Amino acid sequence: MIFDRLRQGTGAEQRHRAWSKLRIFVAAMGTLCSAAGIAIAVFGLVQFNDTKVIAGVVMIVVSTVVYVTILVRDRDRVD
């Protein structure tokens, strides 16, 4: 796997750069999923569909938690 190769032959700076790119990608996906959850919740409100509203809110909460946890980390740590 790609991460095994990162551990063996590369330095700490390259591993840090790869993990940073991965974290940025996951944070971007979290933001997009949150926007999709907002859209689902709004459509559910327009249609008076409680199931869609709840699904949209759950999607917003989960994606926001993923977004925050992927961005919060120890800044002094070298991966």
C-alpha positions in Angstrom: 0.0 0.0 0.0 1.1 3.6 -0.5 1.5 4.3 3.2 3.9 1.4 3.7 6.2 2.9 1.1 5.9 6.3 2.8 7.1 4.8 6.1 10.1 2.8 4.7 11.9 5.0 2.3 11.0 8.5 3.0 11.8 11.1 5.6 9.5 12.6 8.2 9.0 15.7 6.1 7.6 13.8 3.1 5.3 11.7 5.4 4.1 15.0 7.0 3.4 16.5 3.6 1.4 13.4 2.4 -0.7 13.2 5.6 -1.3 17.0 5.3 -2.7 16.6 1.8 -4.8 13.7 3.0 -6.2 15.7 5.8 -7.0 18.7 3.5 -8.8 16.3 1.1 -10.9 14.8 3.9 -11.7 18.3 5.3 -12.8 19.4 1.8 -15.0 16.3 1.5 -16.5 17.1 5.0 -17.4 20.6 3.8 -19.0 19.3 0.7 -21.0 16.7 2.5 -22.2 19.3 5.0 -23.4 21.4 2.1 -25.2 18.4 0.7 -26.8 17.8 4.1 -28.0 21.4 4.2 -29.6 20.9 0.7 -31.3 17.6 1.8 -32.6 19.3 5.0 -34.0 22.3 3.0 -35.7 20.0 0.5 -37.2 18.1 3.4 -38.5 21.3 4.9 -40.1 22.4 1.6 -41.8 19.0 1.2 -42.8 18.7 4.9 -40.9 15.4 5.0 -39.5 14.9 8.5 -37.3 11.9 7.5 -35.4 14.0 5.0 -34.9 16.8 7.5 -33.6 14.4 10.1 -31.3 12.7 7.5 -30.0 16.1 6.4 -29.3 17.2 10.0 -27.5 13.9 10.7 -25.4 14.4 7.6 -24.5 17.9 8.7 -23.5 16.8 12.2 -21.4 13.8 11.1 -19.6 15.7 8.3 -18.9 18.6 10.7 -17.5 16.3 13.3 -15.2 14.7 10.6 -14.2 18.1 9.4 -13.3 19.4 12.9 -11.5 16.2 14.1 -9.4 16.0 10.9 -8.2 19.6 11.3 -7.5 19.5 15.0 -4.3 17.9 15.8 -1.0 18.4 17.6 0.9 21.0 15.6 4.3 20.1 17.0 4.0 16.4 16.0 5.8 15.1 13.0 3.9 12.2 11.4 
